[in-house]
Amino acid sequence: MTSWIAVDQPDFRTRVRQLNLPLACLDGHWSSHVTDQSELKAVLEIRDGVVQLRPLDKALGNPVMVDFIHGKTGFRFLRAQHEMVVKAVAGRSKEPLTVVDATAGLGRDSFILAAAGFAVRSIERHPAIACLLWDGMDRARLSPEGGAVADRIALQWGVAHTVLRDLPEVERPDVVYLDPMFPERTKQALVKKEMRLFRDVVGDDLDGEELLQVALDAAGKRVVVKRPRKAEPVAGRKPGYQLLGKSSRFDVYPV
Ligand SMILES: C[S@@+](CC[C@H](N)C(=O)[O-])C[C@H]1O[C@@H](n2cnc3c(N)ncnc32)[C@H](O)[C@@H]1O
């Protein structure tokens, strides 16, 4: 797993506060606390007003930042109703649902689900990824195209297992959506340059199987799990049905 630090710039600390992320999120990660930097592979920093994770090793690809408005996600959110993740989460429901995206990552699925009209609570536990996501969401919120979408998303820094277990009855979501980082069995992810650093920094989510059970206990209607198209279902648990895409698949567990 890649080691990283947050560059201890005053404007970066200010930005973290402004994003309503607790500064404690980066405790122990500031560059000023680190004595041995020999293993360091990436730095989290603010550059031209944008938070980015920059690899120090070129083999890890380009800097990672979150931009919901331009590029691929921007295009996808404009046609959100056609996205397979939206179809999997919606099922046959016609009403706007409440969704917990328990593995928010860089927030692309959260944003697409919110663009389709769902109220989304997005949970991310990794401090560096949380900084990237909070920053991208804040910029989207201020844009004319993304403002209304971002306003349907509530971000939460924490471990989804705990958040879901502690949810009061009235806040239980209709759907819990999971896309954990499972150990890679194929070399496919390695070729995606933009994902290399992200994958390396986050590592594998080895508690994904347990998260499925917690999600099933919390969801009112269904749990949806994103998987590589040919992978085994999580914990060998057969889903109620599946939606197949080109490289990925959505396993739907009605509750
Ligand atoms: C594969 S990525 C998700 C990508 C995301 N679906 C997107 O569209 O950008 C998985 C993310 O889930 C986070 N994660 C995994 N298990 C978690 C948990 N139990 N609680 C909170 N975050 C978790 C990881 O830190 C990682 O950032």
The ligand as an SDF file (V2000), in Angstrom:
LIG
                    3D

 27 29  0  0  0  0  0  0  0  0999 V2000
  -13.6510    1.1700   -5.2230 C   0  0  0  0  0  0  0  0  0  0  0  0
  -13.7310    2.6220   -4.2820 S   0  0  0  0  0  0  0  0  0  0  0  0
  -15.3310    3.2470   -4.6100 C   0  0  0  0  0  0  0  0  0  0  0  0
  -15.4200    4.0340   -5.8910 C   0  0  0  0  0  0  0  0  0  0  0  0
  -16.7280    4.7810   -5.9970 C   0  0  0  0  0  0  0  0  0  0  0  0
  -17.8330    3.8700   -6.1830 N   0  0  0  0  0  0  0  0  0  0  0  0
  -16.7070    5.8360   -7.0730 C   0  0  0  0  0  0  0  0  0  0  0  0
  -17.6690    5.8730   -7.8750 O   0  0  0  0  0  0  0  0  0  0  0  0
  -15.7760    6.6550   -7.1140 O   0  0  0  0  0  0  0  0  0  0  0  0
  -13.9400    2.0500   -2.6360 C   0  0  0  0  0  0  0  0  0  0  0  0
  -13.8670    3.1640   -1.5820 C   0  0  0  0  0  0  0  0  0  0  0  0
  -14.6190    2.7590   -0.4550 O   0  0  0  0  0  0  0  0  0  0  0  0
  -13.9420    3.1270    0.7200 C   0  0  0  0  0  0  0  0  0  0  0  0
  -14.3980    2.1890    1.7480 N   0  0  0  0  0  0  0  0  0  0  0  0
  -14.2890    0.8410    1.7200 C   0  0  0  0  0  0  0  0  0  0  0  0
  -14.8520    0.2770    2.8020 N   0  0  0  0  0  0  0  0  0  0  0  0
  -15.3400    1.3100    3.5360 C   0  0  0  0  0  0  0  0  0  0  0  0
  -16.0270    1.3810    4.7830 C   0  0  0  0  0  0  0  0  0  0  0  0
  -16.3370    0.2880    5.4720 N   0  0  0  0  0  0  0  0  0  0  0  0
  -16.3930    2.6000    5.2310 N   0  0  0  0  0  0  0  0  0  0  0  0
  -16.1090    3.7210    4.5280 C   0  0  0  0  0  0  0  0  0  0  0  0
  -15.4330    3.7180    3.3570 N   0  0  0  0  0  0  0  0  0  0  0  0
  -15.0590    2.5280    2.8640 C   0  0  0  0  0  0  0  0  0  0  0  0
  -12.4710    3.0020    0.3670 C   0  0  0  0  0  0  0  0  0  0  0  0
  -11.6570    3.8050    1.2220 O   0  0  0  0  0  0  0  0  0  0  0  0
  -12.4630    3.4860   -1.0900 C   0  0  0  0  0  0  0  0  0  0  0  0
  -12.2230    4.8700   -1.1620 O   0  0  0  0  0  0  0  0  0  0  0  0
  1  2  1  0
  2  3  1  0
  2 10  1  0
  3  4  1  0
  4  5  1  0
  5  6  1  0
  5  7  1  0
  7  8  2  0
  7  9  1  0
 10 11  1  0
 11 12  1  0
 11 26  1  0
 12 13  1  0
 13 14  1  0
 13 24  1  0
 14 15  1  0
 14 23  1  0
 15 16  2  0
 16 17  1  0
 17 18  1  0
 17 23  2  0
 18 19  1  0
 18 20  2  0
 20 21  1  0
 21 22  2  0
 22 23  1  0
 24 25  1  0
 24 26  1  0
 26 27  1  0
M  CHG  2   2   1   9  -1
M  END
$$$$
